[in-house]
Structure formats: structure tokens, C-alpha cells
Amino acid sequence: MTPEEALVRRWMESGDHSILADDVLWRVSPGYPVPRTEWHGRAEVENSFFPTLRRHFPHWKIAVESFTPLADGRLLARGSYDARDAAGREGRVPFLHVWSVTDGRIIGVEAVADFGAFAHVARG
């Protein structure tokens, strides 16, 4: 396991915002249940992105299927979010994340997720 993978795993298991760089860049694909696709800085991620996401999905767990180091030093994570939405519906949301790590801090993530898959499962 690379140091970058260990750090990203630690973030996914703990949600410890101190692992994020002060100037982290957090990007998500359209379709996430949030009002925009980009957040700048740890404070925005912690105080805006996650509270908004948690209003829609109060129960959320990340299940990573694989990590792949990329040639440019970034780390690709593939897996799914196991989630329950505010209405109590449960489902899985497949994702791909590309993580950037420098000097023991997460400096960026680009996340693509298929929230349509959750809607399809939740409807039954």
C-alpha cells in the first residue's frame, strides 16, 4: 500500500478534515445532490459540501473496490457509496474518485458518481 493510499483510506474511514489541505480543491460531477460542482478550501468542504450532502443522505458509507496509482502520482479509487437517503430508501451509488496527495495532505479530489443508479434501486 502506498502512503497516498493509506492517507486516502484513513480519510474514508474517519472523515477527519484535518487530513485535507487548507486549500483543498473538491470537485464532483453533476448529479451529486449538492448545488454546485466545485469547492475550494477545507472550510468550504467541511462547512458547506458535507452538510448539504448529509441532508440528502444522512447515512453514508464508502465501499472501495480498488485503488490504482496513476502515472502522474494521483490515485484512482473505484467503488460505491452504500447510502440511505432522508426518506429511508437504501441503495448503492457507483463512483470513481481521483485523489491528489502532497506532503501528507489531500490537496484535491475529482469525484464522479452515478446517483441515477441509487434512484433506480430506491424506486425498486
C-alpha positions in Angstrom: 0.0 0.0 0.0 1.4 3.4 -1.0 1.5 6.3 1.5 -1.1 8.1 -0.6 -3.5 5.1 -0.5 -3.0 4.8 3.3 -3.9 8.5 3.7 -7.0 8.3 1.5 -8.1 5.2 3.3 -7.7 7.0 6.6 -9.8 9.9 5.3 -12.6 7.5 4.0 -12.7 5.6 7.3 -12.5 8.6 9.6 -13.7 11.7 7.7 -11.0 13.6 9.6 -11.0 17.0 8.0 -7.5 17.8 9.3 -6.2 15.4 6.6 -7.3 17.9 4.0 -5.0 20.7 2.9 -6.2 24.1 3.8 -6.5 24.9 0.1 -8.0 21.5 -1.0 -9.9 21.5 -4.3 -13.0 19.3 -4.1 -14.8 18.6 -7.4 -17.8 16.4 -8.0 -19.7 15.5 -11.2 -23.1 17.0 -12.0 -25.8 14.8 -10.4 -24.5 14.9 -6.9 -27.3 16.2 -4.6 -25.4 19.5 -4.0 -25.9 22.9 -5.5 -22.5 23.2 -7.4 -19.6 21.0 -8.6 -16.6 22.7 -7.0 -15.5 23.7 -3.5 -12.2 25.5 -2.6 -10.6 25.1 0.8 -11.1 22.8 3.8 -13.6 25.1 5.4 -15.9 25.0 2.4 -15.7 21.3 2.1 -16.3 20.8 5.8 -19.0 23.5 6.3 -20.8 23.5 3.0 -20.3 20.4 0.9 -20.7 17.7 3.5 -23.6 19.3 5.5 -25.5 19.7 2.2 -24.8 16.1 1.1 -25.8 14.7 4.6 -29.2 16.5 4.4 -30.0 14.3 1.4 -28.1 11.2 2.6 -27.8 11.1 6.4 -26.4 7.5 6.3 -23.4 7.1 4.1 -20.6 4.5 3.8 -17.8 4.3 1.3 -17.0 0.9 -0.1 -13.8 0.9 -2.1 -13.3 -2.0 -4.5 -9.9 -0.9 -5.7 -7.1 1.7 -5.7 -4.9 2.2 -8.7 -1.9 4.5 -8.6 -1.8 6.7 -11.7 1.3 7.6 -13.7 1.1 11.3 -12.6 1.1 10.4 -8.9 -2.6 10.7 -8.3 -4.7 7.8 -7.0 -7.8 6.3 -8.6 -10.4 4.8 -6.3 -13.3 2.7 -7.6 -16.2 1.6 -5.5 -19.7 2.6 -4.3 -21.4 4.6 -1.7 -23.8 2.5 0.4 -26.4 5.0 1.3 -29.8 5.7 2.9 -31.5 8.9 1.9 -33.6 11.2 4.1 -36.7 9.3 3.1 -35.2 6.0 4.4 -34.6 4.4 0.9 -31.4 2.4 0.7 -29.2 2.0 -2.4 -25.7 1.9 -3.9 -24.1 4.7 -5.9 -21.1 3.6 -8.0 -18.2 6.0 -8.1 -14.7 6.8 -9.4 -12.5 9.2 -7.4 -9.2 10.7 -8.4 -7.3 11.8 -5.3 -4.3 14.1 -5.2 -2.0 14.0 -2.2 1.0 16.1 -1.4 3.1 16.3 1.8 0.8 14.1 3.8 -2.4 16.0 3.0 -5.2 15.6 0.5 -5.0 18.5 -1.9 -7.7 17.5 -4.3 -10.4 15.1 -5.4 -12.4 14.7 -8.5 -15.4 12.5 -7.9 -17.8 11.1 -10.5 -20.8 9.1 -9.2 -24.0 7.7 -10.7 -26.7 8.9 -8.4 -29.2 7.7 -11.0 -28.3 4.2 -10.0 -29.4 5.0 -6.4 -32.7 6.4 -7.7 -33.4 3.3 -9.8 -32.7 0.9 -6.8 -34.6 3.1 -4.3 -37.7 3.1 -6.5 -37.5 -0.7 -6.8 
